[in-house]
């Protein structure tokens, strides 16, 4: 695991530092202005797999590990099943960049979903938070680094719900005012608790993804029928 911090860096040095981050590595910089933040995206291009966050001059870049991406994909599959079985539109925008210059903040979750507001953005190829609502849910996988400092960013952007996995437990957080607090159940799917998400992930590790997904789908059908 590699972590670095600095306060000043040239554009080329920043690009080189980011593109040489190992899986699970993180780079943190301070006193970065908004134009430098946006220039980094331009330099990295559309195929960027890094997670970049920006909070009033503090820039953080994380390079996800393979396990990190595997867990993210499992949660994605779980939400697809919920969408199918409960007949609710769920739109994933992956790790799309959520930013608002007026707030001087931006972040990329491991995944983000429109559920309650899916109908408002279903024809959008890109999200513009100046005119579009924020995602209803952001997912953060914290295997090597904590995403706790990103919560203030999501709160400022108005994201109502965040799931965090700390390597042991799933935490379901709801926005109240300008801070997040733990809740037992999800806003969009009340049948789903943090413990149920953890059970599903554990089942994937024990029995394999295919059987765990089949069992989860059967469980959802039971819950829906009840």
C-alpha positions as CSV (number, residue, x, y, z in Angstrom):
1,X,0.0,0.0,0.0
2,X,1.5,3.3,-1.0
3,X,0.4,6.7,0.4
4,X,1.9,10.1,-0.4
5,X,1.2,13.7,0.6
6,X,2.5,17.0,-0.7
7,X,1.4,20.6,-0.9
8,X,2.9,21.7,-4.3
9,X,3.4,19.8,-7.5
10,X,3.7,20.6,-11.2
11,X,1.1,19.5,-13.7
12,X,3.4,16.9,-15.2
13,X,4.6,15.7,-11.9
14,X,1.0,15.2,-10.7
15,X,0.1,13.2,-13.8
16,X,3.2,11.0,-13.4
17,X,2.5,10.5,-9.7
18,X,-1.1,9.5,-10.3
19,X,-0.4,7.2,-13.2
20,X,2.3,5.4,-11.2
21,X,0.1,4.7,-8.2
22,X,0.0,1.0,-7.4
23,X,-3.4,-0.8,-6.7
24,X,-4.5,0.3,-3.3
25,X,-2.3,3.4,-3.4
26,X,-3.3,6.9,-2.5
27,X,-1.9,10.4,-3.3
28,X,-3.0,13.5,-1.3
29,X,-2.2,17.1,-2.2
30,X,-3.1,20.4,-0.7
31,X,-3.5,23.9,-2.0
32,X,-4.7,22.7,-5.4
33,X,-7.0,25.1,-7.2
34,X,-10.1,24.1,-9.2
35,X,-8.5,24.6,-12.6
36,X,-5.7,22.2,-11.6
37,X,-8.3,19.7,-10.4
38,X,-10.1,19.8,-13.8
39,X,-6.9,19.8,-15.7
40,X,-6.0,16.4,-14.1
41,X,-9.2,14.9,-15.5
42,X,-8.3,16.3,-19.0
43,X,-4.8,14.8,-18.7
44,X,-6.1,11.4,-17.5
45,X,-8.7,11.1,-20.3
46,X,-12.0,9.1,-20.4
47,X,-10.4,5.8,-19.4
48,X,-9.4,6.9,-16.0
49,X,-9.9,4.2,-13.4
50,X,-8.8,6.3,-10.4
51,X,-11.0,7.8,-7.8
52,X,-10.4,11.5,-7.5
53,X,-11.9,13.7,-4.8
54,X,-11.5,17.5,-4.2
55,X,-12.5,19.5,-1.2
56,X,-11.6,23.2,-1.2
57,X,-8.0,22.7,-2.3
58,X,-7.4,19.2,-0.9
59,X,-7.0,16.7,-3.8
60,X,-6.9,13.0,-3.2
61,X,-6.4,10.2,-5.8
62,X,-6.9,6.5,-5.0
63,X,-6.1,3.6,-7.2
64,X,-8.5,0.7,-6.4
65,X,-7.4,-2.8,-5.9
66,X,-8.8,-5.9,-7.7
67,X,-10.7,-7.0,-4.5
68,X,-12.0,-3.5,-4.2
69,X,-13.5,-3.6,-7.7
70,X,-14.9,-7.2,-7.1
71,X,-16.8,-6.0,-4.0
72,X,-18.1,-3.0,-5.9
73,X,-19.4,-5.3,-8.7
74,X,-21.1,-7.6,-6.2
75,X,-23.1,-4.6,-4.8
76,X,-23.9,-3.5,-8.3
77,X,-25.3,-7.0,-9.2
78,X,-27.4,-7.0,-6.0
79,X,-29.0,-3.7,-6.9
80,X,-29.8,-5.0,-10.4
81,X,-31.6,-7.9,-8.8
82,X,-33.6,-5.5,-6.6
83,X,-34.5,-3.5,-9.7
84,X,-35.7,-6.6,-11.5
85,X,-37.7,-8.2,-8.8
86,X,-39.2,-5.1,-7.2
87,X,-39.9,-3.5,-10.6
88,X,-38.1,-0.3,-9.8
89,X,-35.8,1.6,-12.1
90,X,-32.2,1.7,-10.9
91,X,-29.7,3.5,-13.0
92,X,-26.0,3.1,-12.3
93,X,-23.6,5.9,-13.3
94,X,-20.6,4.0,-11.9
95,X,-17.7,6.1,-10.6
96,X,-18.8,9.2,-12.6
97,X,-17.4,12.5,-11.4
98,X,-19.8,14.4,-9.1
99,X,-18.6,18.0,-8.8
100,X,-19.9,21.5,-8.2
101,X,-17.6,24.4,-8.7
102,X,-19.9,26.7,-6.6
103,X,-19.2,24.4,-3.6
104,X,-15.6,23.9,-4.5
105,X,-16.0,20.2,-4.1
106,X,-16.0,17.0,-6.2
107,X,-15.8,13.3,-5.8
108,X,-16.1,9.9,-7.4
109,X,-17.6,7.1,-5.5
110,X,-17.0,3.4,-6.3
111,X,-20.6,3.4,-7.7
112,X,-23.5,5.7,-7.7
113,X,-27.2,5.1,-8.4
114,X,-30.3,7.0,-9.3
115,X,-33.4,5.3,-7.8
116,X,-35.9,7.8,-6.5
117,X,-34.8,10.3,-9.2
118,X,-34.2,7.8,-12.0
119,X,-37.0,9.1,-14.1
120,X,-35.4,12.6,-14.1
121,X,-32.1,11.7,-15.5
122,X,-32.6,8.5,-17.6
123,X,-31.9,10.3,-20.8
124,X,-28.6,11.9,-19.5
125,X,-25.3,10.7,-20.7
126,X,-23.5,12.9,-18.3
127,X,-24.5,14.3,-14.9
128,X,-24.4,18.1,-14.3
129,X,-25.1,18.9,-10.7
130,X,-25.9,22.5,-11.6
131,X,-29.2,21.3,-13.1
132,X,-29.5,17.6,-12.2
133,X,-30.3,16.0,-8.8
134,X,-27.4,14.2,-7.1
135,X,-27.4,10.4,-7.1
136,X,-29.8,8.8,-4.6
137,X,-27.0,6.4,-3.4
138,X,-23.2,6.4,-3.5
139,X,-21.2,3.3,-2.6
140,X,-17.8,3.4,-1.0
141,X,-15.5,0.4,-0.5
142,X,-12.9,1.2,2.2
143,X,-10.5,-1.7,2.1
144,X,-7.2,0.2,2.1
145,X,-8.2,3.8,2.9
146,X,-11.1,5.4,4.7
147,X,-13.6,7.4,2.6
148,X,-14.7,9.3,5.7
149,X,-13.3,12.6,4.5
150,X,-15.4,12.3,1.3
151,X,-18.7,12.4,3.4
152,X,-18.4,16.2,3.7
153,X,-18.2,16.4,-0.1
154,X,-21.3,14.2,-0.6
155,X,-23.2,16.1,2.0
156,X,-22.4,19.4,0.2
157,X,-23.5,17.9,-3.1
158,X,-26.8,16.7,-1.5
159,X,-26.3,12.9,-1.8
160,X,-29.0,11.5,0.5
161,X,-27.5,8.1,1.2
162,X,-24.1,6.5,1.3
163,X,-23.1,2.9,1.8
164,X,-19.6,2.3,3.3
165,X,-17.8,-1.0,3.7
166,X,-14.9,-0.9,6.1
167,X,-13.6,-4.5,5.4
168,X,-15.8,-5.9,8.2
169,X,-19.2,-4.3,8.2
170,X,-21.5,-2.4,5.8
171,X,-22.7,1.0,7.1
172,X,-25.8,2.5,5.8
173,X,-25.7,6.3,6.2
174,X,-28.4,8.9,5.7
175,X,-28.0,12.6,5.2
176,X,-29.6,14.7,7.9
177,X,-28.8,18.4,7.6
178,X,-25.2,18.6,6.6
179,X,-23.9,15.4,8.2
180,X,-24.5,11.6,7.8
181,X,-25.8,9.3,10.5
182,X,-26.3,5.6,10.6
183,X,-29.7,4.1,9.8
184,X,-30.9,0.5,9.9
185,X,-32.5,0.3,6.5
186,X,-32.0,1.8,3.1
187,X,-34.2,4.7,1.9
188,X,-35.0,3.3,-1.5
189,X,-35.3,-0.4,-0.5
190,X,-36.5,-0.7,3.1
191,X,-36.1,-4.5,3.0
192,X,-32.4,-4.1,2.8
193,X,-30.3,-3.6,5.9
194,X,-26.5,-3.3,6.4
195,X,-26.5,-6.8,7.9
196,X,-28.3,-8.3,4.9
197,X,-25.7,-6.7,2.5
198,X,-23.0,-8.2,4.6
199,X,-24.7,-11.6,4.6
200,X,-24.9,-11.5,0.8
201,X,-21.2,-10.6,0.4
202,X,-20.2,-13.4,2.8
203,X,-22.4,-15.9,0.9
204,X,-20.6,-14.9,-2.3
205,X,-17.2,-15.7,-0.6
206,X,-18.5,-19.0,0.7
207,X,-20.6,-20.4,-2.1
208,X,-19.5,-18.4,-5.1
209,X,-21.1,-15.5,-6.9
210,X,-23.6,-17.4,-9.0
211,X,-25.2,-19.3,-6.2
212,X,-25.2,-16.3,-3.9
213,X,-27.0,-14.2,-6.5
214,X,-29.6,-16.9,-7.0
215,X,-30.2,-17.2,-3.3
216,X,-30.5,-13.4,-3.0
217,X,-33.0,-13.2,-5.8
218,X,-35.1,-15.9,-4.1
219,X,-34.9,-13.9,-0.8
220,X,-36.1,-10.7,-2.5
221,X,-39.0,-12.5,-4.1
222,X,-40.0,-13.8,-0.7
223,X,-39.8,-10.3,0.9
224,X,-41.7,-8.8,-2.0
225,X,-44.5,-11.3,-1.7
226,X,-44.7,-10.8,2.0
